[in-house]
């Protein structure tokens, strides 16, 4: 089976609905079809200001969210990035092969440097795409589930793998992107041209996975719509198309079936039905998540066991890398 690797950064207390539809839902569906390795990439959180106690809590919450979304630790390898130090060692080796120019072209760094004095941008933000490459290559992943806004980072991982292979001998497969055709980018409720973002400051733009039924009703009722009143999917209707994506993916129905159901009806009827679909989906997730967070020792045991499995794979990769690089290995 092809080996799949992906990670989630613990930058919020809980994922939002866009994280689930665009990533977590797909990760769960890949289990059994592939060898799946999933990681809470806590080291990536250090590229921006952080609060230590909050980071620890959010790391546990991210792991609980993955399991509550359907990731089975008995089927997949699930671990915390900083528990497998081979990621950091490989990142340094790859940093020495990376070029300032290619890192400077990374979109997130460019945006940050454009908005503030370049000399004050953290070196971690500049170099973190190399750590992301190390996460993938340490496990010799064949496929990486990504959103279309992360393609640039995967291209860097491929470039670094190819550079290492050419200079030091064939070692890494060149990882390929796995992009879901539908739902890979869930857009904001108040602006369908912007991605649903956990860092957004507009409270009604995002549905959080722990939102109450009342909060869901309020947010969906206030979601922007397109001109007209037809419930039709298409590029000229970005707002309603975004809501239709949510509806069909959470109810496991085809868009055309939903269009037929609401033919001749208005946005109010459609939003009311979508609200009930979202609430029905969120409730079992919230129950699973709360139970996992309440059992702190049980969750820790899962992550410790996952780290042992992940370390076995990464250590084998690093042993090969050290020999080819020429590092001292008594």
N, C-alpha and C positions, 0 to 999 in steps of 0.2 A: 504494500500500500504506500501511496505517496505520504510524505511527512509534512504536516501543516504546523506552522507556528504563528501565534499572534499574542498581543499583549494589550492590557488596559492600564491607563495611568490613573492613580488614585487621587484625582484633583477635586473630587466632590464627594459628599457623604453617600450619594447613591446615583446610579446612572439615570439618564432621562430616556424618554420613549424613543428618541432618535437613536441613542446608543443601542437599545434593544433591537429595533427594526433593522438598523444598518449594520450591526455587528453581532451582538450576542445571540440573536435568533439564528443567524447563519452558522455561528460557531457550533452551537448545539447540534444543528442538523448534519454537520460534517462528521460527527462521531460515528464510528463503526465503518464508515466508508473510507476513512483515512486514519493514519496514526496522528493523533491530535495532541499538541502541546500548547498550553495556555498559561500566561504569566501575568502577574500584577507587577508592572514595571515601576517600582517605587523610586528607583534611582533617577528616573527621568523627572520626577517631581522636584528634584533639587535644582533644576535649571531656573526656577523662579523662587521668590521669597516663600518660605514655608514655616509652619509652626510644628515642632517635633511631635508633641502629643497628638495633634490633629492628624499628622501624617500617619502615625501608627493606627489610629482609629479608622482612617479612610482606607488604609491598606487592607484591614480586616473586612471592611464593608465592601470593598471591590471584590474580594475573594468570595464573600457571601453572595454578592450579586451574580457572579458567574454561576455558582452552583444553583441559586434560585432560578436562573434563566435556563437551566437544563444541562449545564456542564456536569458530567458524572466523573468524579475523581477516580472511580474504579476503571473507567474507560479511557479517559484523557489524563495526561500529566498536568497537574495544576500546582503552581508554586509561586513564590515571591522572588523577584529578580535578585535582590540583594542577598538572598540565601545561597545563591550559586555564584561564587566569586569568579568563576571562569569567564563569565560575561564581561567583567571589568578588565580582566587580563587580556582577553582577546580584543577588547575595545582599544587598549593602548597599542597593541601591535598594529591594528588597522589604522589607528590615528597616524602612526608613523608612515603609512602608505598613502594616506589621504592627502589631498592638495588643498591649499588655502582657497584657491579659486573656486573649486567645486563646492566647498562648504559655504563660501560666501554667497553662492547662488541659491542656497536653500531659502525657500519663500519665507518661512517663519523668522529666520535671522534677518533677512532683508527688510521685512516689515518692522521688526523691532528696531533695527539700526536706522530706519527712515524716520521713526517717530521719536527718537531720543539720540543723544550724543553717542556716536558709534563707540567711542572709547569706554563708555560706561556699560555697554552690553556685556553680560557675563560670558566667560569663556565656555561655561557649560552649555549655554544655549547655542553657541557656535559649533561645539563639538558633539552635541547630543545625537545628530544623525549617525555618527560613527558608532555610538553605543547601540543605537537601534539596529544597525547592521550587524553588530556583534551578537545581539540577542538572537537574530535570525540564523546567522552562520554558525554559532556555537552548536546548534542542533542540526546543522546541515539540512535545513528545511527545503522542501521542494516547492511548496505553495504557501503564500501569505495572504490571508483575507484582508483586504484593505478597502477603504473608501477611495473615490477617485481623487480626493485631495491629498492622498498619501503616496501617489504613484512616484513622485519625485524622490521620496526617501527610499523606496524599494529599488529604484534605478541606481541610487548610490550604493546600496548593498550589493547589487549585481556588479557594478563597476569595481568595487573593492575586492569582491570574490574573484573576478576575472583577473585583476591585477596581481593578486596573490598567486593565483594558479600559474600565470605566465612567468612570474619572477622566481617562484620557489617550488613549483611543481603542482600538479593537479591535486586539489584538496577539497574544494567546495563546489557543490552543485550551484548553478545560477538560479536563484529562487524566482518563481513566476508569480504574478499577481492572481489572486482569486477575487474577482469583483462580481457581486450579485447584480443581476440585471435590473432588479426592481427593489427599491427601498435602500439603495446604497447610500443615498443622501436624503435624510428627512429634513424638511425645511421648517423654518420658524413659523409659528402660528400667526404672528403679526406682520411677517414679511416673507412671502414665499420665495423671494430671490436670495434669502440668506439661510444658511444652514442652521438647524436647531443646535444651539451651542450652550454647553453647561456654564460657560463664563459670561453669558448674556446678563445684562443688568435689568432687562425688562421682564418682570415676573410672569406676565401672561404669554410670553413667547415660547415657553418650554413646559412640557408635561413631565414631571418627575415621577419615577417609578413608585414613590411612596406618597404621591398626592392622594388626598381624600376624595371621595365621590363629589363632594361639593366643589372642591378645587377644580376637578376635571370638568364639571358642568360649566363653571364660570369661564374657564379658559377656552373651551371649545365654542361656547356661545359667543365669545368675543373674537374668535378667529376671523381673520379677514377672508373675504370671498371675492370672486371676479364679477365683472359686470354681467347682467342677465340673471337668470334664475335656473338654468338648465344644469343638471348634475351630469356633466360630460367630461371625460378625461381628454386632455390634449395640451399641446404646447402653448396655445393661446389662453389657457385657463390654469395657470400655475398654482393658484391658491386651492381651487377645488381638486386639482389633480393630486396635490400633496395630501389632502384629507382623504381622498379615495385610496391612495397608497396605504395609509394607516388602516382604513376600514378593511380592505381586502386582505392585508397581511395578518391582521389580528384576528380576523374571522375566518381565515382560510377560504376565501371566496374569490371568484374572478371579478375583475373590474366591470366587465360587460354585464354580469348578473346584477351588480349593485346599480349600475346605470339604468338597467331595465326596471328594477324595483322602484326607483325614485323618478321614473319618467313622469312628467307632468306635476311633480311635487316641487316644493321650494326648498331653499336652504335650511329653513327652520326644522323641517321634518328630517332632513338628512343629518343635520348636526345632532338632533336629539337621538337618533338611532346610533350614530357614531359614538356619542357619549356613553351609551349603555354598553357598547362593545368594548370600549377602553376600560370602563369600570370593571366589567366582568373579567377582563384579562388581568388587570392589576391586582385584584384581590388575592388570588392564589400565590402570585409572586410575593406580595407583601407578607403573607403568612409564612412562606418558606424562609424569606429573608429574616424576619423577626426571630424565628426559631433558631436559625444559624447564628445570629448575632448574640442570642441569649446563651448559647452553648459555646463559650469562648474556648474551653479546653478541647472540645471536639473539633472545632474549626482549626485550631492550632495543630492538632494531630494530623489532619488532612494535609495541611500545608507543609509540615515537616516531612511527611512521607512523600509528598510530591516533589519536594526539593531533592530528596535522596535519589529519586528516579531521574530527575532532570540533571543532577550533578554527574550521574554515571555516564550519560550521553555527552555532556559538555566536557567532562574531564578527558574522555577519549579523544575528542576533537582537539583539545588544547595540548595533549601529549603529542599528537601528530604535528600541530603547528609549532610547538617549541623545538622539535627536532629539525624541522625544515628551516626555521628561522636561525637556528644555531645557538639557542639559549642553553645555558648550563643545565644539564639534567643528570645528576649523579646516579 
